[in-house]
Amino acid sequence: MAKLVQIVFLIIMAVTVVEAYDVLLGVYYGLNGDNLPPPWKVVQLCEKYNIRRIRLDGPNVDVLNAFRGTGIDVSFSIPNDKLTDMATNKTRVEEWFNTYIKPFIGDFKINYIIVGDKAIPGLDNCILPVMMSLQDLLNAHYLGQVKITTLVGYNGALASKDPPSSGAFHETVSENLRGILQFLVEEGSPLMVSVFPYRKYKFHGGVSLNYAIFNETKPVVRDGELNYYNLFDAMVDAFYAAIDKEAVGDVTIAVGETGWPTCGDNDTSTKAIAAEYNKKFVTHICSGKGTPRKPNVFLEGFIQSIFNEDENPDGESQCYGMFDVDMNPSYSLFSNATTLNPLVRKGKKN
């Protein structure tokens, strides 16, 4: 069983090429727990299970030092409480850069710097100035391969969501978001979004469990000529529709967080259903099929999370861990993982 689970996570976290696309998957490494293993042990876990990409809420020097020289790609956010000061003071941006970016140049690949975690609405006027200042610093240090984005929430940013083609950003944030999207187009970066079908299934009603966990075989939602077999696609396409309405050009999407809880206050918050959702999510992402609105446009994704975090708010937000704090897998994701090939290869986009 241990060998089976190890192969499973090789599949999930490796850079995999499917149908001539580079498909990138990773995990969210949250730090909101009082019983979490030290960072050096987390590095050992990542190396054991070939986890090659992690995303942090915010940079932590101890964590970043632990990942030096490991070959594991790292993404992290600028915390929301720093944005107002950094937006009006470029010196603060440079100080942050000199603390969390410059000392680690060459030690690992930084995938994304995420300017704000669901900071829209509220801090939407701060995000673009920080992005622009950071981009200047990256360019000055020949780090153009590092992508800058922001993480946008499904309920916070979208005023309209159903059907997916009606997706639109709130009018109060549309102008600032348009500037952010124009920046993303110019720099070739995606918009990072938060997509949790579990939360829509639990809190909004009218959604079947099978639709939420990729188990429907017939279309559940018909939106014009588009058919939706799963809630994940419908949620992502609501973001795509909102982006299209801003008419700034082609902006792709990266899924900054998704997953299913294994505990909480709902009888569908179980390890078995979490394994089912994450298994189907991985298969869906690796198919290279995209979504009904954006077929054949690949998605990047981060699964939440490595561990349960007992300092998050009570309920399901504490319960997304794929490993327990002793670093044993909470569940396996495939029953026949040995038929899959976790090789790291380079592919070409059409």
Buried (B, 14 or more C-beta within 10 A) or exposed (E): EEEBBBBBBBBBBBBBBBEEBBBBBBBBBBBBBEEBBEBEBBBBBBEEBBBBBBBBBBBBEEBBEBBEEBEBBBBBBBBBEBBBBBBEEBEBBBEBBEEBBEEBEEBBBBBBBBBBBBBBBBBBBBBBBBBBBBBBBBEEEEBEEBBBBBBBBBBBBBBBBBBBBBBBBBEEBBEBBBBBBBBBBEBEBBBBBBBBBBBBBBEEEEBEBBBBBBBBEEBBBEBEEBEBBBBBBBBBBBBBBBBBBBEBEEBBBBBBBBBBBBBBEBEBBBBEBBBBBBBBBBBBBBBBBBBBBBEBBBBBBBBBBBBBBBEBEEEBBBBBBBBEBEBEBBBBBBEEBEEBEBEEEEBEEE
